[in-house]
């Protein structure tokens, strides 16, 4: 019979708020990500890499200025607005990562694969239905894998967190508040 174990995993969330328009913020996040038209084909290419060095070079060539590659984007706002127009809003979830970073974390902590790739959530902020900016949210991977006590995986996760939070701040522009 399978054994089930539940673990409490504390996660630190970074929330960056800005007065920049939602569309500008989304565009700025995408500008910092590597974007590929055929992700499935790319994965096949990566699997065919003759060695780790070739794989790392192939990933690096496609990563954006943040070191990350977009894997998937979900328009959560469209679903919310379709189901409940009065409470609808613009809301985008971007799944992004770097397979080299993920492999370095999961080499010592397999469960780190639950947190990579990462999610960047961008929500439009409104006041009485009038757009007033955007909020970017991100859950720090280092906090999620801390219970596994791997210095090696934690160092990689901290570097990943720094890259993502840097991207959020860059996308938010000059008027930023972080909680």
Residue pairs with C-beta under 8 A, 6 or more apart in sequence:
7 147
8 147
9 144
9 147
10 143
10 144
10 146
10 147
11 139
11 140
11 143
11 144
12 139
12 140
12 142
12 143
13 137
13 138
13 139
13 140
14 137
14 138
14 139
14 140
14 165
14 168
14 178
15 135
15 136
15 137
15 178
15 179
16 135
16 136
16 137
16 165
16 168
16 169
16 172
16 176
16 177
16 178
17 125
17 133
17 134
17 135
17 136
17 172
17 176
17 177
17 178
17 179
18 25
18 133
18 134
18 135
18 136
18 171
18 172
18 173
18 175
18 176
19 132
19 133
19 175
20 28
20 133
20 134
20 171
20 172
20 173
20 175
21 131
21 133
21 134
22 90
22 122
22 124
22 131
22 133
22 134
24 173
25 122
25 133
25 134
25 136
25 171
25 172
25 173
26 92
26 122
26 134
28 170
28 171
28 172
28 173
29 94
29 120
29 122
29 136
29 167
29 168
29 171
30 70
30 94
31 64
31 65
32 64
32 65
32 66
32 68
32 167
32 170
32 171
33 64
33 66
33 68
33 69
33 70
33 94
33 96
33 167
34 62
34 63
34 64
34 68
34 69
34 70
35 64
35 69
35 70
36 42
36 62
36 69
36 70
39 71
39 72
42 62
45 58
46 55
46 58
46 59
46 99
49 55
49 58
55 99
55 100
56 100
59 69
59 98
59 99
59 100
60 100
62 69
63 69
63 98
66 96
66 163
66 164
66 166
66 167
67 98
67 101
67 163
68 96
68 97
68 98
68 118
68 163
68 164
68 167
69 96
69 97
69 98
69 99
70 94
70 95
70 96
71 95
71 96
71 97
71 117
72 94
72 95
73 92
73 93
73 94
73 95
74 92
74 93
74 94
74 95
75 91
75 92
76 91
76 92
76 93
77 88
77 89
77 90
77 91
77 92
77 124
80 87
80 88
80 89
80 91
81 88
81 89
82 88
89 123
89 124
89 126
90 123
90 124
91 121
91 122
91 123
91 124
92 121
92 122
93 119
93 120
93 121
93 122
94 119
94 120
94 121
94 122
95 117
95 118
95 119
96 117
96 118
96 120
96 164
97 116
97 117
97 118
98 160
101 116
101 156
101 159
101 160
102 112
102 113
102 116
102 117
104 152
104 153
104 156
105 112
105 113
105 116
105 141
105 145
105 153
105 156
105 157
105 160
106 112
106 113
106 116
106 153
107 152
107 153
108 150
108 152
108 153
109 145
109 148
109 150
109 153
111 145
111 148
112 141
112 145
112 148
112 153
112 157
114 144
115 139
115 141
115 144
115 145
115 157
116 141
116 160
118 138
118 139
118 141
118 160
118 164
119 138
119 139
120 136
120 137
120 138
120 164
120 167
120 168
121 136
121 137
121 138
122 134
122 135
122 136
122 137
123 134
123 135
123 137
124 131
124 133
124 134
125 131
125 132
125 133
125 134
125 135
126 132
134 172
136 168
136 171
136 172
138 161
138 164
138 165
138 168
140 157
140 161
140 165
141 157
141 160
141 161
142 154
142 157
142 158
142 160
142 161
144 157
145 153
145 154
145 157
146 154
169 176
169 178
